[in-house]
Amino acid sequence: MQKAHNLALFVLLVSAFVVLTSTVIAQEIANEKQSPKTKTDIDILQTYKEISALPMNANMPERRALFLKLPSVEKSEIFKLHLAMQLVKRPNLNQEQKDVILEAISMITPESYADNIEKRSIAQQKTTSLQQTSSLVFSKKEVFEIFASLGGDNTDIQLLEKYQQITAPIYQNERRGEFSKASAQEKSNIVRLHFASQIAKRFLNREQLNFISEAISIVSPEFYSAVKGTPEWAKNKVIQESAKERTLNFFSKEDAFNIFASLGGKSCAERKNTKSNTSNSEDPIEESKENCGCHYADDWCGTWSGGTKRCHIGGCETTLFGCGYGMWNECDGLCKP
């Protein structure tokens, strides 16, 4: 009788997690009323880090308790982030395994965690075939870790902290400067985590998810370790140019910039709001006066600004990495009219 009133914590793949009491419904409704605003990318990562810092014991009661306090929208974002993190943590996944994870991500919506039993039931029904497929392409241990668990381990916490450190400066070009100082492995981890956070915050179709998954595969440690002018570097440049040219086939100009050429920054709309709501005429999210923030041969500056600005070479401190698609290009100019 008790189970009939339980609220599902996770609607995906492992029914053992549908074991929570009906009192959660009232709590979720209260949370929705108290938290009408969605969180920023960095806030979502902070919440995931807080969950990951809690004990990973049987049934994970502390992690589940924290998860339950979140509104439905944030629940869906957190679990999409958890699944997207698997693409970051498991670089050796084959395409069939990636497809299962991406299909799971595409199914997650706020309705997956709604207090409405009918909506939740519909969401659960959609996962039936996916449950069967997952058991064929993953081991039982992997199914639990990917689909029925929540949060990460100490390695994930360290990655999240490094990302927060890199994205702490308010100016994008200062973030790019910090990124350039990181090792090739750290660069790869940071960009992959950035891509994962974008998956979590957006409602993406399968083509868009597939494209970001491909991008996660591209930005390997080797992508950032090749020395400019070598055959390896030339090969990476061809790969980067090809991916960049296809980006606008799947995303708007603003989304393309935010996903593939920025580091934890606000959206373009938020940048405009920040500028209009401050007494300083300079948008604090754009650029400081010291570090370079764009690559003169790359059009991201003009792309996200709608053509009102372009990258002017010089007048700033250059960095070897931090600009362009996947932050792979050097930064050697300032984005201005």
DAJOJO-V993010 format. One record per residue. N is the residue number from 1. RES is the residue in one small letter. PSI is psi in whole degrees, -180 to 180 (none if undefined). Layout:
BEGIN
n:N res:RES psi:PSI
n:N res:RES psi:PSI
END
This chain:
BEGIN
n:1 res:m psi:-40
n:2 res:q psi:-42
n:3 res:k psi:-27
n:4 res:a psi:-22
n:5 res:h psi:7
n:6 res:n psi:149
n:7 res:l psi:130
n:8 res:a psi:130
n:9 res:l psi:-47
n:10 res:f psi:131
n:11 res:v psi:-2
n:12 res:l psi:123
n:13 res:l psi:-34
n:14 res:v psi:108
n:15 res:s psi:-14
n:16 res:a psi:-19
n:17 res:f psi:1
n:18 res:v psi:69
n:19 res:v psi:45
n:20 res:l psi:154
n:21 res:t psi:161
n:22 res:s psi:-16
n:23 res:t psi:-17
n:24 res:v psi:-31
n:25 res:i psi:-49
n:26 res:a psi:-38
n:27 res:q psi:-41
n:28 res:e psi:-42
n:29 res:i psi:-42
n:30 res:a psi:-42
n:31 res:n psi:-41
n:32 res:e psi:-39
n:33 res:k psi:-33
n:34 res:q psi:-18
n:35 res:s psi:67
n:36 res:p psi:-19
n:37 res:k psi:142
n:38 res:t psi:156
n:39 res:k psi:163
n:40 res:t psi:170
n:41 res:d psi:-45
n:42 res:i psi:-36
n:43 res:d psi:-40
n:44 res:i psi:-42
n:45 res:l psi:-37
n:46 res:q psi:-42
n:47 res:t psi:-42
n:48 res:y psi:-38
n:49 res:k psi:-41
n:50 res:e psi:-39
n:51 res:i psi:-43
n:52 res:s psi:-25
n:53 res:a psi:-13
n:54 res:l psi:158
n:55 res:p psi:139
n:56 res:m psi:65
n:57 res:n psi:-172
n:58 res:a psi:127
n:59 res:n psi:-7
n:60 res:m psi:56
n:61 res:p psi:-39
n:62 res:e psi:-42
n:63 res:r psi:-43
n:64 res:r psi:-39
n:65 res:a psi:-43
n:66 res:l psi:-41
n:67 res:f psi:-40
n:68 res:l psi:-21
n:69 res:k psi:-13
n:70 res:l psi:147
n:71 res:p psi:164
n:72 res:s psi:-41
n:73 res:v psi:-45
n:74 res:e psi:-32
n:75 res:k psi:-48
n:76 res:s psi:-39
n:77 res:e psi:-42
n:78 res:i psi:-43
n:79 res:f psi:-32
n:80 res:k psi:-39
n:81 res:l psi:-42
n:82 res:h psi:-44
n:83 res:l psi:-42
n:84 res:a psi:-33
n:85 res:m psi:-26
n:86 res:q psi:-33
n:87 res:l psi:-28
n:88 res:v psi:-45
n:89 res:k psi:-23
n:90 res:r psi:74
n:91 res:p psi:-14
n:92 res:n psi:13
n:93 res:l psi:139
n:94 res:n psi:172
n:95 res:q psi:-37
n:96 res:e psi:-40
n:97 res:q psi:-42
n:98 res:k psi:-41
n:99 res:d psi:-39
n:100 res:v psi:-44
n:101 res:i psi:-43
n:102 res:l psi:-37
n:103 res:e psi:-40
n:104 res:a psi:-44
n:105 res:i psi:-43
n:106 res:s psi:-22
n:107 res:m psi:-19
n:108 res:i psi:124
n:109 res:t psi:169
n:110 res:p psi:-30
n:111 res:e psi:-22
n:112 res:s psi:-25
n:113 res:y psi:22
n:114 res:a psi:157
n:115 res:d psi:-13
n:116 res:n psi:116
n:117 res:i psi:-38
n:118 res:e psi:-45
n:119 res:k psi:-41
n:120 res:r psi:-36
n:121 res:s psi:-41
n:122 res:i psi:-43
n:123 res:a psi:-39
n:124 res:q psi:-37
n:125 res:q psi:-32
n:126 res:k psi:-19
n:127 res:t psi:-3
n:128 res:t psi:-52
n:129 res:s psi:-32
n:130 res:l psi:-36
n:131 res:q psi:-43
n:132 res:q psi:-43
n:133 res:t psi:-41
n:134 res:s psi:-37
n:135 res:s psi:-18
n:136 res:l psi:-29
n:137 res:v psi:-12
n:138 res:f psi:153
n:139 res:s psi:167
n:140 res:k psi:-40
n:141 res:k psi:-43
n:142 res:e psi:-40
n:143 res:v psi:-43
n:144 res:f psi:-48
n:145 res:e psi:-38
n:146 res:i psi:-47
n:147 res:f psi:-21
n:148 res:a psi:0
n:149 res:s psi:179
n:150 res:l psi:135
n:151 res:g psi:174
n:152 res:g psi:-158
n:153 res:d psi:-167
n:154 res:n psi:-34
n:155 res:t psi:-41
n:156 res:d psi:-40
n:157 res:i psi:-42
n:158 res:q psi:-40
n:159 res:l psi:-45
n:160 res:l psi:-40
n:161 res:e psi:-39
n:162 res:k psi:-41
n:163 res:y psi:-43
n:164 res:q psi:-37
n:165 res:q psi:-45
n:166 res:i psi:-38
n:167 res:t psi:8
n:168 res:a psi:-41
n:169 res:p psi:145
n:170 res:i psi:-30
n:171 res:y psi:135
n:172 res:q psi:-41
n:173 res:n psi:-24
n:174 res:e psi:-37
n:175 res:r psi:-41
n:176 res:r psi:-37
n:177 res:g psi:-42
n:178 res:e psi:-39
n:179 res:f psi:-41
n:180 res:s psi:-26
n:181 res:k psi:-17
n:182 res:a psi:158
n:183 res:s psi:167
n:184 res:a psi:-41
n:185 res:q psi:-43
n:186 res:e psi:-40
n:187 res:k psi:-47
n:188 res:s psi:-48
n:189 res:n psi:-43
n:190 res:i psi:-47
n:191 res:v psi:-40
n:192 res:r psi:-41
n:193 res:l psi:-39
n:194 res:h psi:-46
n:195 res:f psi:-41
n:196 res:a psi:-40
n:197 res:s psi:-33
n:198 res:q psi:-36
n:199 res:i psi:-42
n:200 res:a psi:-37
n:201 res:k psi:-9
n:202 res:r psi:152
n:203 res:f psi:101
n:204 res:l psi:146
n:205 res:n psi:175
n:206 res:r psi:-36
n:207 res:e psi:-41
n:208 res:q psi:-42
n:209 res:l psi:-42
n:210 res:n psi:-39
n:211 res:f psi:-42
n:212 res:i psi:-37
n:213 res:s psi:-41
n:214 res:e psi:-41
n:215 res:a psi:-39
n:216 res:i psi:-38
n:217 res:s psi:-35
n:218 res:i psi:-43
n:219 res:v psi:60
n:220 res:s psi:168
n:221 res:p psi:-36
n:222 res:e psi:-28
n:223 res:f psi:-33
n:224 res:y psi:-7
n:225 res:s psi:-17
n:226 res:a psi:138
n:227 res:v psi:135
n:228 res:k psi:133
n:229 res:g psi:-14
n:230 res:t psi:163
n:231 res:p psi:-37
n:232 res:e psi:-43
n:233 res:w psi:-43
n:234 res:a psi:-39
n:235 res:k psi:-43
n:236 res:n psi:-37
n:237 res:k psi:-42
n:238 res:v psi:-44
n:239 res:i psi:-45
n:240 res:q psi:-46
n:241 res:e psi:-40
n:242 res:s psi:-46
n:243 res:a psi:-43
n:244 res:k psi:-42
n:245 res:e psi:-28
n:246 res:r psi:-10
n:247 res:t psi:-46
n:248 res:l psi:-4
n:249 res:n psi:-19
n:250 res:f psi:-21
n:251 res:f psi:155
n:252 res:s psi:168
n:253 res:k psi:-44
n:254 res:e psi:-44
n:255 res:d psi:-39
n:256 res:a psi:-44
n:257 res:f psi:-50
n:258 res:n psi:-35
n:259 res:i psi:-47
n:260 res:f psi:-13
n:261 res:a psi:18
n:262 res:s psi:171
n:263 res:l psi:96
n:264 res:g psi:18
n:265 res:g psi:170
n:266 res:k psi:164
n:267 res:s psi:166
n:268 res:c psi:-38
n:269 res:a psi:-41
n:270 res:e psi:-34
n:271 res:r psi:-45
n:272 res:k psi:-42
n:273 res:n psi:-41
n:274 res:t psi:-42
n:275 res:k psi:-42
n:276 res:s psi:-21
n:277 res:n psi:7
n:278 res:t psi:153
n:279 res:s psi:-23
n:280 res:n psi:132
n:281 res:s psi:-17
n:282 res:e psi:134
n:283 res:d psi:116
n:284 res:p psi:-13
n:285 res:i psi:-18
n:286 res:e psi:-80
n:287 res:e psi:149
n:288 res:s psi:-175
n:289 res:k psi:0
n:290 res:e psi:-63
n:291 res:n psi:143
n:292 res:c psi:150
n:293 res:g psi:6
n:294 res:c psi:167
n:295 res:h psi:125
n:296 res:y psi:-29
n:297 res:a psi:4
n:298 res:d psi:142
n:299 res:d psi:16
n:300 res:w psi:-36
n:301 res:c psi:-51
n:302 res:g psi:-31
n:303 res:t psi:-54
n:304 res:w psi:-24
n:305 res:s psi:0
n:306 res:g psi:22
n:307 res:g psi:0
n:308 res:t psi:-13
n:309 res:k psi:164
n:310 res:r psi:168
n:311 res:c psi:116
n:312 res:h psi:119
n:313 res:i psi:143
n:314 res:g psi:177
n:315 res:g psi:15
n:316 res:c psi:169
n:317 res:e psi:122
n:318 res:t psi:154
n:319 res:t psi:155
n:320 res:l psi:-27
n:321 res:f psi:171
n:322 res:g psi:-10
n:323 res:c psi:162
n:324 res:g psi:-173
n:325 res:y psi:122
n:326 res:g psi:15
n:327 res:m psi:32
n:328 res:w psi:-28
n:329 res:n psi:162
n:330 res:e psi:157
n:331 res:c psi:119
n:332 res:d psi:16
n:333 res:g psi:179
n:334 res:l psi:139
n:335 res:c psi:110
n:336 res:k psi:167
n:337 res:p psi:none
END
